[in-house]
């Protein structure tokens, strides 16, 4: 590709940008499923609600750590 890397270890391995991977994963997450006989399927709306609740709880924890 014509890119020069600083050391031989980095030359040997492809190191993907985590933020770019996150964007790709989030784009396709609604198409993923995890099979488990004890768990039901979650709808995209339920998944988004869980994400919202998680963010809210993380914000609360961050505020508590500041105190």
DSSP file (Angstrom, degrees, kcal/mol; ACC not computed):
  #  RESIDUE AA STRUCTURE BP1 BP2  ACC     N-H-->O    O-->H-N    N-H-->O    O-->H-N    TCO  KAPPA ALPHA  PHI   PSI    X-CA   Y-CA   Z-CA
    1    1 A X              0   0    0      0, 0.0     3,-0.1     0, 0.0     0, 0.0   0.000 360.0 360.0 360.0  -9.9    0.0    0.0    0.0
    2    2 A X        +     0   0    0      1,-0.3     2,-0.4     0, 0.0     0, 0.0   0.538 360.0 136.1  86.8   4.9    3.0    2.3    0.2
    3    3 A X        -     0   0    0      1,-0.0     2,-0.5     0, 0.0    -1,-0.3  -0.711  44.5-146.4 -89.4 137.0    2.6    3.1    3.9
    4    4 A X        -     0   0    0     -2,-0.4     2,-0.3    -3,-0.1     7,-0.0  -0.900  12.4-159.5-102.3 127.2    5.7    3.0    6.1
    5    5 A X        -     0   0    0     -2,-0.5     6,-0.1     1,-0.1     3,-0.0  -0.726  21.4-123.9-104.8 158.3    5.3    1.9    9.7
    6    6 A X  S    S+     0   0    0     -2,-0.3     2,-0.3     1,-0.0    -1,-0.1   0.776  84.9  23.8 -76.6 -29.2    7.7    2.7   12.5
    7    7 A X  S  > S-     0   0    0      1,-0.1     4,-1.5     0, 0.0     5,-0.1  -0.926  74.5-114.2-140.0 164.1    8.5   -0.8   13.7
    8    8 A X  H  > S+     0   0    0     -2,-0.3     4,-1.5     1,-0.2     5,-0.1   0.803 111.6  58.3 -68.1 -31.0    8.6   -4.4   12.5
    9    9 A X  H  > S+     0   0    0      1,-0.2     4,-1.1     2,-0.2     3,-0.5   0.950 108.5  45.2 -64.7 -47.6    5.8   -5.6   14.8
   10   10 A X  H  4 S+     0   0    0      1,-0.2     3,-0.2     2,-0.2    -1,-0.2   0.827 109.6  56.6 -64.8 -31.3    3.4   -3.1   13.4
   11   11 A X  H  < S+     0   0    0     -4,-1.5    -1,-0.2     1,-0.2    -2,-0.2   0.833 106.2  51.3 -66.4 -31.4    4.5   -4.1    9.9
   12   12 A X  H  < S+     0   0    0     -4,-1.5     2,-0.4    -3,-0.5    -1,-0.2   0.722 111.0  47.9 -80.4 -22.6    3.6   -7.7   10.6
   13   13 A X  S  < S-     0   0    0     -4,-1.1     2,-0.6    -3,-0.2    -1,-0.0  -0.924  75.7-126.8-126.0 144.7    0.1   -7.1   11.9
   14   14 A X        -     0   0    0     -2,-0.4     2,-0.7     1,-0.0    -3,-0.1  -0.799  25.3-161.9 -84.6 121.0   -2.9   -5.1   10.7
   15   15 A X        -     0   0    0     -2,-0.6     2,-0.1    -5,-0.2    -2,-0.0  -0.887   9.1-152.2-109.3 103.7   -4.0   -2.9   13.6
   16   16 A X        -     0   0    0     -2,-0.7     2,-0.6     1,-0.1     3,-0.0  -0.404  23.4-107.4 -75.1 149.8   -7.6   -1.7   13.0
   17   17 A X     >  -     0   0    0      1,-0.2     4,-2.3    -2,-0.1     3,-0.3  -0.676  24.4-146.0 -75.5 118.5   -8.8    1.6   14.5
   18   18 A X  H  > S+     0   0    0     -2,-0.6     4,-2.3     1,-0.2    -1,-0.2   0.850  96.9  53.2 -57.7 -37.0  -11.2    0.6   17.3
   19   19 A X  H  > S+     0   0    0      2,-0.2     4,-1.7     1,-0.2    -1,-0.2   0.888 109.5  48.1 -67.5 -37.8  -13.4    3.6   16.7
   20   20 A X  H  > S+     0   0    0     -3,-0.3     4,-1.9     2,-0.2    -2,-0.2   0.904 111.7  50.3 -67.4 -40.7  -13.8    2.7   13.0
   21   21 A X  H  X S+     0   0    0     -4,-2.3     4,-2.9     1,-0.2    -2,-0.2   0.901 107.1  55.0 -62.2 -40.5  -14.6   -0.9   14.0
   22   22 A X  H  X S+     0   0    0     -4,-2.3     4,-2.6     1,-0.2    -1,-0.2   0.907 106.3  51.3 -59.1 -43.1  -17.2    0.3   16.5
   23   23 A X  H  X S+     0   0    0     -4,-1.7     4,-1.4     2,-0.2    -1,-0.2   0.909 111.9  46.6 -61.0 -42.5  -19.0    2.3   13.8
   24   24 A X  H  X S+     0   0    0     -4,-1.9     4,-1.2     2,-0.2    -2,-0.2   0.934 112.9  48.9 -65.9 -46.2  -19.1   -0.8   11.5
   25   25 A X  H  X S+     0   0    0     -4,-2.9     4,-1.0     1,-0.2     3,-0.5   0.909 109.7  51.6 -61.1 -43.1  -20.3   -3.0   14.3
   26   26 A X  H  < S+     0   0    0     -4,-2.6     4,-0.4     1,-0.2     3,-0.2   0.831 104.8  57.7 -64.3 -30.8  -23.1   -0.6   15.3
   27   27 A X  H  < S+     0   0    0     -4,-1.4    -1,-0.2     1,-0.2    -2,-0.2   0.846 117.9  31.5 -66.1 -32.8  -24.2   -0.4   11.7
   28   28 A X  H >< S+     0   0    0     -4,-1.2     3,-2.0    -3,-0.5     4,-0.3   0.411  87.2 102.4-106.6   1.4  -24.8   -4.2   11.7
   29   29 A X  G >< S+     0   0    0     -4,-1.0     3,-1.6     1,-0.3    -1,-0.1   0.825  74.8  62.0 -59.8 -33.6  -25.8   -4.9   15.3
   30   30 A X  G 3  S+     0   0    0     -4,-0.4    -1,-0.3     1,-0.3    -2,-0.1   0.698 101.6  54.2 -67.1 -15.5  -29.5   -5.2   14.5
   31   31 A X  G <  S+     0   0    0     -3,-2.0    -1,-0.3     2,-0.0     2,-0.2   0.475  93.1  92.2 -94.3  -3.6  -28.7   -8.2   12.2
   32   32 A X    <   +     0   0    0     -3,-1.6     2,-0.3    -4,-0.3    -3,-0.0  -0.615  50.2 180.0 -92.0 150.3  -26.8  -10.1   14.9
   33   33 A X        -     0   0    0     -2,-0.2     2,-0.5     8,-0.1     8,-0.1  -0.991  19.7-145.1-144.9 151.1  -28.3  -12.7   17.3
   34   34 A X        -     0   0    0     -2,-0.3     2,-0.5     2,-0.1     5,-0.1  -0.976  20.5-138.5-117.0 122.2  -27.0  -14.8   20.0
   35   35 A X        +     0   0    0     -2,-0.5     2,-0.3     6,-0.0     5,-0.1  -0.689  36.4 151.9 -85.6 126.2  -28.5  -18.2   20.4
   36   36 A X    >   -     0   0    0     -2,-0.5     3,-0.9     3,-0.4    -2,-0.1  -0.933  41.7-141.8-151.8 126.7  -29.2  -19.3   23.9
   37   37 A X  T 3  S+     0   0    0     -2,-0.3    -1,-0.1     1,-0.3    -2,-0.0   0.743 103.1  47.9 -65.5 -21.4  -31.9  -21.7   24.8
   38   38 A X  T 3  S+     0   0    0      2,-0.1     2,-0.4    -3,-0.0    -1,-0.3   0.623 103.5  70.7 -93.6 -13.2  -32.7  -19.8   28.0
   39   39 A X    <   -     0   0    0     -3,-0.9    -3,-0.4    -5,-0.1     2,-0.1  -0.821  69.7-142.2-109.3 143.9  -32.8  -16.3   26.5
   40   40 A X        -     0   0    0     -2,-0.4     2,-0.3     1,-0.1    -2,-0.1  -0.411  35.2 -87.6 -89.4 172.9  -35.4  -14.9   24.2
   41   41 A X        -     0   0    0     -2,-0.1     2,-0.4    -8,-0.1    -1,-0.1  -0.597  36.9-140.5 -81.3 144.2  -34.7  -12.6   21.3
   42   42 A X        -     0   0    0     -2,-0.3     2,-0.1    -3,-0.0    -3,-0.0  -0.860  14.1-129.9-102.4 138.8  -34.6   -8.9   21.9
   43   43 A X     >  -     0   0    0     -2,-0.4     4,-2.5     1,-0.1     5,-0.2  -0.389  27.8-107.5 -78.3 165.4  -36.1   -6.5   19.5
   44   44 A X  H  > S+     0   0    0      1,-0.2     4,-2.5     2,-0.2     5,-0.2   0.879 122.2  53.3 -60.8 -38.2  -34.1   -3.5   18.2
   45   45 A X  H  > S+     0   0    0      2,-0.2     4,-2.2     1,-0.2    -1,-0.2   0.910 109.1  48.2 -63.7 -41.7  -36.3   -1.2   20.3
   46   46 A X  H  > S+     0   0    0      2,-0.2     4,-2.3     1,-0.2    -2,-0.2   0.907 111.4  51.1 -64.4 -40.8  -35.6   -3.3   23.4
   47   47 A X  H  X S+     0   0    0     -4,-2.5     4,-2.2     1,-0.2    -2,-0.2   0.926 110.5  48.0 -61.6 -45.7  -31.9   -3.3   22.6
   48   48 A X  H  X S+     0   0    0     -4,-2.5     4,-2.4     1,-0.2    -1,-0.2   0.867 109.5  53.4 -64.8 -36.0  -31.9    0.5   22.3
   49   49 A X  H  X S+     0   0    0     -4,-2.2     4,-2.5     2,-0.2    -1,-0.2   0.906 108.6  49.6 -64.2 -41.4  -33.8    0.9   25.5
   50   50 A X  H  X S+     0   0    0     -4,-2.3     4,-2.5     2,-0.2    -2,-0.2   0.895 110.2  51.0 -63.8 -39.5  -31.1   -1.2   27.3
   51   51 A X  H  X S+     0   0    0     -4,-2.2     4,-2.5     2,-0.2    -2,-0.2   0.921 110.2  49.7 -62.2 -42.9  -28.4    1.0   25.7
   52   52 A X  H  X S+     0   0    0     -4,-2.4     4,-2.3     2,-0.2    -2,-0.2   0.924 112.1  47.4 -61.9 -45.2  -30.2    4.1   27.0
   53   53 A X  H  X S+     0   0    0     -4,-2.5     4,-2.4     1,-0.2    -1,-0.2   0.899 111.0  52.1 -63.1 -40.9  -30.5    2.7   30.5
   54   54 A X  H  X S+     0   0    0     -4,-2.5     4,-2.5     2,-0.2    -2,-0.2   0.918 109.5  48.6 -62.6 -44.1  -26.9    1.7   30.5
   55   55 A X  H  X S+     0   0    0     -4,-2.5     4,-2.5     2,-0.2    -1,-0.2   0.915 110.6  51.5 -62.1 -42.6  -25.8    5.2   29.5
   56   56 A X  H  X S+     0   0    0     -4,-2.3     4,-2.1     1,-0.2    -2,-0.2   0.921 111.6  46.8 -60.7 -44.6  -28.0    6.7   32.2
   57   57 A X  H  X S+     0   0    0     -4,-2.4     4,-2.4     1,-0.2    -1,-0.2   0.882 110.6  52.3 -66.1 -38.3  -26.4    4.4   34.8
   58   58 A X  H  X S+     0   0    0     -4,-2.5     4,-2.4     2,-0.2    -1,-0.2   0.900 108.7  51.0 -63.4 -39.9  -22.9    5.2   33.5
   59   59 A X  H  X S+     0   0    0     -4,-2.5     4,-2.3     2,-0.2    -2,-0.2   0.904 109.8  50.2 -62.6 -41.4  -23.6    8.9   33.8
   60   60 A X  H  X S+     0   0    0     -4,-2.1     4,-2.3     2,-0.2    -2,-0.2   0.920 110.9  48.6 -63.0 -44.5  -24.9    8.4   37.4
   61   61 A X  H  X S+     0   0    0     -4,-2.4     4,-2.2     2,-0.2    -2,-0.2   0.907 109.9  52.3 -62.6 -42.0  -21.7    6.4   38.3
   62   62 A X  H  X S+     0   0    0     -4,-2.4     4,-1.4     1,-0.2    -1,-0.2   0.915 110.3  48.3 -60.6 -43.2  -19.5    9.2   36.7
   63   63 A X  H  X S+     0   0    0     -4,-2.3     4,-1.0     1,-0.2    -1,-0.2   0.889 110.4  51.4 -64.4 -38.8  -21.3   11.8   38.8
   64   64 A X  H  < S+     0   0    0     -4,-2.3     3,-0.3     1,-0.2    -1,-0.2   0.873 107.0  53.5 -66.7 -36.1  -20.9    9.7   42.0
   65   65 A X  H  < S+     0   0    0     -4,-2.2    -1,-0.2     1,-0.2    -2,-0.2   0.820 104.0  56.6 -67.8 -30.1  -17.1    9.3   41.3
   66   66 A X  H  <        0   0    0     -4,-1.4    -1,-0.2     1,-0.2    -2,-0.2   0.801 360.0 360.0 -70.1 -28.4  -16.8   13.1   41.0
   67   67 A X     <        0   0    0     -4,-1.0    -1,-0.2    -3,-0.3    -2,-0.2   0.471 360.0 360.0 -73.9 360.0  -18.2   13.6   44.5
